[in-house]
């Protein structure tokens, strides 16, 4: 494996002429005698011996990144570490750098773990880095960034969940240290811009051990004080001093507030997690106070201008209405109210007269039409019954001709068994001595059979 180096011992700057072949990633350096003999060593053998000795010594080093070359296509990332007194050239293989989840930046404090190595051809010394992580404030910033990413993934920083600020707050809760300069800045700003507001001070500890818990308690107290808006502020300080406002508990307390929260923490460049979760982030405590308070002078001027415009509009409206009233008073309908309905009243009279003439004539015509319809209906009924009457008479004659009584009237009779009423149709149904009932046209006879004879 070959790798370039970029450190020039004369000027410490990058130089393309200083590229040279390094040992491979496995650290293969060849066979070098471990015990020098009495015979003098060659320069290359001495450097190889020093290289093997140095690579057996693993160290942890802390310093500031003073030079950096991280180019696409390189097999390694090259940088230098400095503490103000010395400079340490460093190399980290690309696969290890990518796996470290670290992005080096100039001026960043880092902690390295690795071993020295020597390039025997030139005797250049480099520190081969196996592990790298932020150190000091850099470590804290990395942890805060990780925490911020996790809370952002939960949606705590989404703009959609943030509340709008009241335009004219009457009660403003102030969560800050009661001894700091921030509280005085906020109170002076509010007194100057919006003196009508009632300020509720929730004094909390803003740095040191226990500060996050104190801030959370102050926020909860402010949320329950029926304030219109809450200011969470503190003055400037070091990154470590501002860390309580990046604690997860404080961020979640800000996100859980029912009252809109405006933060003003530190100075313009300072941004905590609480700033990102709040409904509005201001650059300083004073800016936070200005964000929640309308300017009294501007508000007064605006109200005065609105009052003048309202008075002018009202005066113009009264003048227009007075003129309109005078015009209405001059109308004939108002001077003589009956003239307003004169045309309509004459129309009613004409219609009444026409109605009085039209009703009798309409009734006579209706009576005549009804009489004609009565006669027509009567004639139609008679025609309707003529056909069925004739048919009924024919059917009656046929029914009379087919009636058994008609046959009996011509001298016929029929016999029945008295016990059952069965009609006797055959001589086989009776025997001598049986009684028969004979039905004649004008009555019945009871007889006894004395003899019977078969055949027609």
C-alpha positions as CSV (number, residue, x, y, z in Angstrom):
1,X,0.0,0.0,0.0
2,X,1.4,3.4,-0.9
3,X,0.4,6.7,0.7
4,X,1.4,10.4,0.2
5,X,2.6,12.6,3.0
6,X,2.3,16.3,2.9
7,X,4.5,17.6,5.8
8,X,7.6,19.5,4.8
9,X,10.0,19.9,7.7
10,X,11.3,23.2,6.4
11,X,8.1,25.2,6.3
12,X,5.4,22.9,7.6
13,X,3.2,23.4,4.5
14,X,1.7,21.0,2.0
15,X,4.1,20.1,-0.8
16,X,3.4,17.7,-3.7
17,X,7.2,17.0,-3.9
18,X,7.2,15.5,-0.4
19,X,5.1,12.4,-1.4
20,X,6.9,9.2,-0.6
21,X,6.1,5.5,-0.2
22,X,4.9,4.4,3.3
23,X,4.7,0.9,4.7
24,X,1.4,-0.9,4.1
25,X,-1.6,-0.8,6.5
26,X,-0.5,-3.9,8.2
27,X,2.7,-2.2,9.2
28,X,5.0,-4.6,7.3
29,X,8.5,-3.1,7.6
30,X,10.7,-6.1,6.8
31,X,13.4,-7.8,8.8
32,X,15.4,-5.5,11.0
33,X,17.9,-6.6,13.6
34,X,16.6,-6.1,17.1
35,X,20.1,-6.0,18.8
36,X,22.7,-3.8,17.3
37,X,26.1,-5.4,17.2
38,X,29.4,-3.9,17.7
39,X,29.5,-3.2,14.0
40,X,28.0,0.1,13.0
41,X,24.5,0.1,11.4
42,X,23.6,1.6,8.1
43,X,21.3,4.7,8.2
44,X,18.4,2.7,6.7
45,X,18.8,-0.1,9.2
46,X,19.0,2.4,12.1
47,X,15.8,4.1,10.9
48,X,14.0,0.8,10.5
49,X,15.1,-0.2,14.0
50,X,13.7,3.1,15.3
51,X,10.5,2.6,13.4
52,X,9.9,-0.8,14.9
53,X,10.6,0.6,18.4
54,X,8.2,3.5,17.9
55,X,5.4,1.5,16.5
56,X,5.3,-0.7,19.6
57,X,4.5,2.4,21.7
58,X,0.8,3.3,21.6
59,X,-0.2,6.8,22.9
60,X,-3.2,9.0,23.4
61,X,-2.6,12.6,22.3
62,X,-4.7,15.7,22.6
63,X,-4.3,18.8,20.5
64,X,-5.8,21.3,18.0
65,X,-6.1,20.5,14.3
66,X,-3.8,23.0,12.6
67,X,-3.5,21.5,9.1
68,X,-5.9,19.3,7.2
69,X,-6.0,17.5,3.8
70,X,-9.1,15.4,3.2
71,X,-9.3,14.8,-0.5
72,X,-11.5,12.4,-2.4
73,X,-9.5,9.5,-3.8
74,X,-6.8,9.6,-1.1
75,X,-6.4,6.4,0.9
76,X,-5.9,8.4,4.1
77,X,-6.7,11.7,5.7
78,X,-3.7,13.8,6.5
79,X,-3.6,16.5,9.2
80,X,-1.4,18.0,11.9
81,X,-2.0,18.4,15.6
82,X,-0.6,21.3,17.5
83,X,-0.6,22.6,21.1
84,X,1.1,26.0,20.4
85,X,4.6,24.6,21.1
86,X,4.9,21.7,18.7
87,X,3.3,20.1,15.7
88,X,2.5,16.4,15.2
89,X,2.0,15.2,11.6
90,X,-0.8,12.6,11.6
91,X,-2.3,10.1,9.2
92,X,-5.6,8.1,9.5
93,X,-6.6,5.5,6.9
94,X,-9.8,6.3,5.1
95,X,-11.7,3.3,6.2
96,X,-11.0,4.0,9.9
97,X,-11.8,7.7,9.4
98,X,-15.2,7.0,7.8
99,X,-16.0,4.5,10.6
100,X,-15.2,7.1,13.3
101,X,-18.3,9.2,12.4
102,X,-16.1,12.3,12.9
103,X,-15.6,15.3,10.6
104,X,-12.3,17.1,11.3
105,X,-12.2,20.9,11.2
106,X,-9.4,23.3,11.5
107,X,-9.1,24.6,15.1
108,X,-11.0,21.7,16.6
109,X,-9.7,20.0,19.7
110,X,-9.4,16.3,19.3
111,X,-8.1,13.3,21.1
112,X,-6.2,10.7,19.1
113,X,-5.1,7.1,19.9
114,X,-2.4,5.5,17.8
115,X,1.4,5.0,17.4
116,X,4.4,6.8,15.8
117,X,6.0,5.6,12.6
118,X,9.1,6.6,10.7
119,X,9.7,6.6,7.0
120,X,13.2,5.3,6.7
121,X,14.0,6.9,3.4
122,X,13.8,10.4,4.8
123,X,13.4,9.9,8.5
124,X,10.0,11.7,8.6
125,X,8.0,11.1,11.8
126,X,4.2,10.6,11.6
127,X,1.5,9.6,14.0
128,X,-0.7,6.8,12.7
129,X,-4.2,7.3,14.1
130,X,-6.4,4.3,15.0
131,X,-9.2,6.2,16.9
132,X,-10.2,9.9,16.9
133,X,-12.9,11.8,18.9
134,X,-13.6,15.4,19.8
135,X,-12.0,16.6,23.0
136,X,-12.9,19.3,25.5
137,X,-15.5,21.6,24.1
138,X,-15.5,19.6,20.9
139,X,-16.6,16.5,22.8
140,X,-19.4,18.5,24.4
141,X,-20.5,20.0,21.0
142,X,-20.6,16.5,19.5
143,X,-22.8,15.2,22.3
144,X,-25.1,18.3,22.0
145,X,-25.3,17.8,18.2
146,X,-26.2,14.1,18.7
147,X,-28.9,15.0,21.3
148,X,-30.3,17.7,19.0
149,X,-30.6,15.2,16.1
150,X,-32.5,12.8,18.3
151,X,-34.9,15.4,19.4
152,X,-35.4,16.7,15.9
153,X,-36.2,13.2,14.7
154,X,-39.0,13.1,17.3
155,X,-40.4,16.3,15.8
156,X,-39.7,18.6,18.7
157,X,-38.2,21.2,16.4
158,X,-40.9,21.1,13.7
159,X,-42.3,24.5,12.8
160,X,-45.8,23.1,12.6
161,X,-45.9,22.5,16.4
162,X,-44.7,26.0,17.4
163,X,-47.2,28.5,18.8
164,X,-47.8,32.1,17.6
165,X,-46.9,34.9,20.0
166,X,-49.6,37.2,21.4
167,X,-49.6,40.7,19.8
168,X,-50.5,42.5,23.0
169,X,-49.3,40.4,26.0
170,X,-50.7,41.5,29.4
171,X,-48.7,39.0,31.6
172,X,-45.1,38.1,30.7
173,X,-43.3,35.4,32.7
174,X,-39.6,35.7,32.9
175,X,-37.5,32.6,33.6
176,X,-33.9,33.5,34.4
177,X,-31.4,34.1,37.2
178,X,-32.6,36.9,39.4
179,X,-29.0,38.1,40.0
180,X,-27.7,38.1,36.4
181,X,-27.5,41.1,34.0
182,X,-30.0,39.5,31.7
183,X,-32.9,40.1,34.1
184,X,-32.1,43.8,34.3
185,X,-31.8,44.0,30.5
186,X,-35.2,42.4,30.0
187,X,-36.9,44.5,32.6
188,X,-35.5,47.8,31.3
189,X,-36.5,46.8,27.7
190,X,-40.1,45.9,28.8
191,X,-40.4,49.1,30.9
192,X,-39.3,51.2,27.9
193,X,-41.3,49.4,25.2
194,X,-44.4,48.0,26.9
195,X,-44.8,49.3,30.5
196,X,-48.4,48.1,30.7
197,X,-47.3,44.5,30.9
198,X,-47.2,42.7,34.2
199,X,-43.9,40.8,34.6
200,X,-43.8,37.6,36.6
201,X,-40.2,36.7,37.6
202,X,-39.4,33.0,38.0
203,X,-35.8,33.0,39.4
204,X,-33.8,29.9,38.5
205,X,-30.2,28.6,38.5
206,X,-28.9,29.0,35.0
207,X,-25.5,27.3,35.3
208,X,-23.7,24.7,37.3
209,X,-24.9,21.5,39.0
210,X,-28.7,21.4,39.4
211,X,-29.3,24.1,36.8
212,X,-31.3,21.9,34.4
213,X,-33.7,20.8,37.1
214,X,-34.1,24.4,38.3
215,X,-34.8,25.7,34.8
216,X,-37.4,22.9,34.3
217,X,-39.1,23.8,37.5
218,X,-39.1,27.5,36.6
219,X,-40.7,26.7,33.2
220,X,-43.4,24.6,34.8
221,X,-44.2,27.4,37.3
222,X,-44.3,30.0,34.5
223,X,-46.7,27.7,32.5
224,X,-49.1,27.6,35.4
225,X,-49.0,31.3,36.1
226,X,-51.6,32.1,33.3
227,X,-49.0,34.2,31.5
228,X,-49.5,35.2,27.8
229,X,-45.9,34.5,26.9
230,X,-42.7,33.1,28.6
231,X,-39.2,34.5,28.3
232,X,-36.4,32.0,28.9
233,X,-33.1,34.0,29.0
234,X,-29.6,34.3,30.3
235,X,-26.6,36.4,29.6
236,X,-23.5,35.4,27.7
237,X,-21.0,32.8,28.9
238,X,-18.7,30.0,27.8
239,X,-20.0,27.0,25.9
240,X,-19.9,25.0,29.1
241,X,-21.9,27.6,31.0
242,X,-24.7,27.5,28.4
243,X,-24.9,23.6,28.4
244,X,-27.9,23.4,30.8
245,X,-30.0,24.9,28.1
246,X,-29.1,22.0,25.8
247,X,-30.0,19.3,28.3
248,X,-32.8,17.0,27.1
249,X,-35.0,17.6,30.2
250,X,-34.9,21.4,29.5
251,X,-35.7,20.9,25.8
252,X,-38.6,18.6,26.6
253,X,-39.9,21.0,29.2
254,X,-39.9,23.8,26.6
255,X,-41.7,21.6,24.0
256,X,-44.3,20.7,26.6
257,X,-45.2,24.3,27.4
258,X,-48.8,25.4,26.8
259,X,-47.7,29.0,26.8
260,X,-45.5,30.3,23.9
261,X,-41.8,30.4,24.8
262,X,-39.3,32.9,23.5
263,X,-35.6,32.2,24.3
264,X,-32.7,34.7,24.5
265,X,-29.7,32.7,25.6
266,X,-26.2,34.0,25.4
267,X,-25.1,36.1,22.4
268,X,-25.8,36.1,18.7
269,X,-23.6,33.0,17.8
270,X,-24.8,30.9,20.7
271,X,-27.6,28.4,19.8
272,X,-28.8,25.9,22.4
273,X,-31.3,23.0,21.9
274,X,-33.8,25.1,23.9
275,X,-33.5,27.8,21.2
276,X,-34.3,25.2,18.5
277,X,-37.3,23.8,20.4
278,X,-38.7,27.2,21.5
279,X,-41.5,28.9,19.6
280,X,-39.1,31.8,18.8
281,X,-35.4,32.2,19.3
282,X,-33.9,35.6,19.9
283,X,-30.2,36.4,19.7
284,X,-30.0,38.0,23.2
285,X,-32.1,38.6,26.3
286,X,-32.8,42.1,25.1
287,X,-33.8,40.9,21.7
288,X,-36.2,38.4,23.3
289,X,-37.8,41.2,25.3
290,X,-38.2,43.2,22.2
291,X,-39.7,40.2,20.3
292,X,-42.6,39.9,22.8
293,X,-43.3,43.6,23.4
294,X,-44.8,46.1,21.0
295,X,-43.1,49.4,21.2
296,X,-45.2,51.8,23.3
297,X,-44.3,54.9,21.4
298,X,-45.0,53.2,18.0
299,X,-48.2,51.8,19.4
300,X,-49.3,55.2,20.7
301,X,-48.5,56.8,17.4
302,X,-50.4,54.0,15.6
303,X,-53.4,54.4,17.9
304,X,-53.4,58.2,17.5
305,X,-53.3,57.8,13.7
306,X,-56.1,55.2,13.9
307,X,-58.1,57.6,16.1
308,X,-57.7,60.4,13.6
309,X,-58.7,58.2,10.7
310,X,-61.6,56.8,12.6
311,X,-62.8,60.3,13.5
312,X,-62.5,61.5,9.9
313,X,-64.4,58.4,8.6
314,X,-67.1,58.9,11.2
315,X,-67.5,62.6,10.4
316,X,-67.7,61.8,6.7
317,X,-70.3,59.1,7.4
318,X,-72.5,61.4,9.4
319,X,-72.3,64.1,6.7
320,X,-73.3,61.5,4.0
321,X,-76.2,60.2,6.1
322,X,-77.4,63.7,6.8
323,X,-77.4,64.6,3.1
324,X,-79.2,61.4,2.3
325,X,-81.8,62.1,5.0
326,X,-82.5,65.5,3.5
327,X,-82.9,64.0,0.1
328,X,-85.4,61.5,1.5
329,X,-87.4,64.2,3.2
330,X,-87.9,66.0,-0.1
331,X,-89.5,62.9,-1.8
332,X,-93.3,63.3,-2.5
333,X,-94.0,59.9,-0.9
334,X,-92.8,61.1,2.5
335,X,-94.6,64.5,2.2
336,X,-97.9,62.8,1.3
337,X,-97.7,59.0,2.3
338,X,-101.0,58.2,0.3
339,X,-99.3,59.2,-2.9
340,X,-97.0,56.3,-2.4
341,X,-99.9,53.8,-2.9
342,X,-102.1,55.9,-5.2
343,X,-101.4,53.8,-8.3
344,X,-101.8,50.5,-6.5
345,X,-105.1,51.6,-4.9
346,X,-106.6,52.6,-8.3
347,X,-105.5,49.3,-9.7
348,X,-107.3,47.5,-6.9
349,X,-110.5,49.4,-7.6
350,X,-110.4,48.5,-11.3
351,X,-109.7,44.8,-10.5
352,X,-112.6,44.8,-8.0
353,X,-115.0,46.1,-10.6
354,X,-113.9,43.6,-13.2
355,X,-114.2,40.8,-10.7
356,X,-117.8,41.8,-9.8
357,X,-118.8,41.7,-13.4
358,X,-117.0,38.6,-14.3
359,X,-118.3,36.3,-11.4
360,X,-122.0,36.1,-12.5
361,X,-121.1,35.6,-16.1
362,X,-118.7,32.9,-15.2
363,X,-121.2,31.2,-13.0
364,X,-123.9,31.3,-15.8
365,X,-121.5,29.8,-18.3
366,X,-120.5,27.1,-15.8
367,X,-124.2,26.2,-15.1
368,X,-124.9,25.9,-18.8
369,X,-121.9,23.7,-19.3
370,X,-122.8,21.5,-16.3
371,X,-126.4,21.0,-17.8
372,X,-125.0,20.0,-21.1
373,X,-122.6,17.5,-19.5
374,X,-125.5,16.1,-17.5
375,X,-127.6,15.3,-20.6
376,X,-124.6,13.9,-22.4
377,X,-123.8,11.7,-19.5
378,X,-127.4,10.4,-19.3
379,X,-127.4,9.5,-23.0
380,X,-124.1,7.8,-22.7
381,X,-125.4,5.7,-19.8
382,X,-128.4,4.6,-21.8
383,X,-126.2,3.6,-24.7
384,X,-123.9,1.8,-22.4
385,X,-126.7,-0.3,-20.9
386,X,-128.4,-1.3,-24.2
387,X,-125.9,-4.0,-25.2
388,X,-125.6,-5.7,-21.8
389,X,-129.5,-5.7,-21.5
390,X,-130.0,-7.5,-24.7
391,X,-127.3,-10.0,-23.9
392,X,-128.9,-10.6,-20.5
393,X,-132.3,-11.4,-22.0
394,X,-130.8,-13.9,-24.4
395,X,-128.9,-15.6,-21.6
396,X,-132.0,-15.7,-19.5
397,X,-134.0,-17.4,-22.2
398,X,-131.2,-20.0,-22.7
399,X,-131.0,-20.6,-19.0
400,X,-134.8,-21.1,-18.8
401,X,-134.7,-23.6,-21.7
402,X,-132.0,-25.6,-19.9
403,X,-133.7,-25.5,-16.5
404,X,-134.8,-29.0,-15.2
405,X,-138.1,-27.4,-14.2
406,X,-138.8,-26.6,-17.8
407,X,-138.3,-30.2,-18.7
408,X,-140.6,-31.4,-15.9
409,X,-143.3,-29.0,-17.1
410,X,-143.4,-31.1,-20.3
411,X,-144.5,-34.2,-18.3
412,X,-141.2,-35.6,-17.3
413,X,-140.1,-36.6,-13.7
414,X,-136.9,-37.8,-12.0
415,X,-136.6,-40.3,-9.1
416,X,-134.3,-40.1,-6.0
417,X,-133.6,-42.4,-3.2
418,X,-135.5,-41.0,-0.1
419,X,-132.7,-41.9,2.3
420,X,-129.8,-40.2,0.5
421,X,-131.4,-38.0,-2.1
422,X,-129.4,-39.6,-4.8
423,X,-130.9,-39.4,-8.3
424,X,-131.6,-42.8,-9.8
425,X,-130.1,-43.1,-13.2
426,X,-130.1,-46.9,-13.6
427,X,-132.4,-49.8,-12.7
428,X,-129.3,-51.4,-11.1
429,X,-129.5,-48.8,-8.3
430,X,-132.9,-50.2,-7.0
431,X,-134.7,-53.5,-6.4
432,X,-138.3,-54.4,-5.9
433,X,-139.7,-53.2,-2.6
434,X,-137.4,-50.1,-2.5
435,X,-139.1,-46.7,-2.1
436,X,-138.6,-43.9,-4.5
437,X,-139.3,-40.2,-4.5
438,X,-140.6,-38.8,-7.8
439,X,-140.1,-35.1,-8.6
440,X,-142.8,-33.7,-10.9
441,X,-143.2,-30.2,-12.2
442,X,-145.7,-29.3,-9.5
443,X,-144.6,-31.5,-6.5
444,X,-143.3,-34.8,-5.3
445,X,-144.6,-38.4,-5.1
446,X,-143.6,-41.3,-2.8
447,X,-143.8,-44.8,-4.5
448,X,-142.6,-48.4,-4.0
449,X,-141.0,-50.5,-6.7
450,X,-143.0,-53.6,-7.4
451,X,-140.9,-54.8,-10.4
452,X,-138.0,-53.8,-12.5
453,X,-137.0,-54.6,-16.1
454,X,-133.6,-54.1,-17.6
455,X,-133.1,-52.8,-21.2
456,X,-134.1,-49.7,-23.2
